[in-house]
Amino acid sequence: MSDRVKDELEIFTGNSNPGLAREVAEHLGVKLGQVEVSRFPDGEVMVEVRENVRGGDCFVVQSTCTPPNENLMELLLLMDALRRASAGRITAVIPYFGYARQDRKVAPRVPISAKLVADLITTSGASRVLTVDLHAGQIQGFFNIPVDNLYAMPVLVQYLRKRVDSQRLAVVSPDAGGVERARAFARRLNADLAIIDKRRQRASEVTEMRLVGDVRESFALLVDDMIDTAGTITEAAKVILDAGAHEVMACATHPILSDPACERLNLSSIKEVVTTNTIPLRAKAQAELANLKVLSVGALIAEAIRRIHNEESVSSLFN
């Protein structure tokens, strides 16, 4: 007869970010659930849960970062295995939500991939979703289950206050879409706000950048939700320095850092890049980026999980 307690909190993870999952489990004072996630000889994902989860409150920590399709399949199969093993509730904890940039139709015959991924997650057995800094807030509406979108800003702001100290600070959004995020940072850091206005000739080609706002004699902080190839953020840094800022620093939650991001950041005038561990750093970034500071969101995610498990408010974390 099993001695496990019904509704017991259990943490599981695939191969996308096991370090973060271990940290979350340590903060919660629980052990990671026993699960094998491997590959069959033909490359198909193989999942086997190796403990009793009947009636348990299960949280699957899995970022759908590079390689996104591999990590997404691991997440889906993990949740399906838990559902078929009679888990009481399954929460998909997705620190970085892949496919989030494909949240609308930008051409006549293209998919809305973020909506499809939301449907797959729900169908595989998720009762709710916990994520960090969604690229587009409206993706929460793609789900018919509860979605808690955490903000890494408290973790980042705590470090930035010490780093900037008493210098005059200007927070800069690299595009119009990130203004709300930049304004929130500026309010908490008691800083001025500026915006980069990008003019595009083609969807993937920025032809002109103009700065709206005053950054003269300021320590400028570029704020975004992710750094992918670093093209936008490094070009924006040039514009900011040309406008009279004496130093530029970049801050983003998700360090995707696809090629040629490392080369661009090393060649840029950005003094420091501050990010989090929602995505594990690639070996190339660890080896080549000396000015990279990685902060942990493990405690933040753990506290959100604890509140979900205890049926407490998650939003009050940010009040």
Secondary structure, DSSP 8 states (H G I E B T S, - for coil): -----TT-EEEEE-SS-HHHHHHHHHHHT--B--EEEEE-TTS-EEEEE-S--BT-EEEEE----SSHHHHHHHHHHHHHHHHHTTBSEEEEEESS-TTTT--S-SSTT---HHHHHHHHHHHTT-SEEEEES-SSGGGGGG-SS-EEEE-SHHHHHHHHHHHHTTS-EEEEESSGGGHHHHHHHHHHHT-EEEEEEEEEEETTEEEEEEEES--TT-EEEEEEEEESS-HHHHHHHHHHHHTT-SEEEEEEEEE---TTHHHHHHHSSEEEEEEESSS---HHHHHH-TTEEEE--HHHHHHHHHHHHTT--SGGGG-
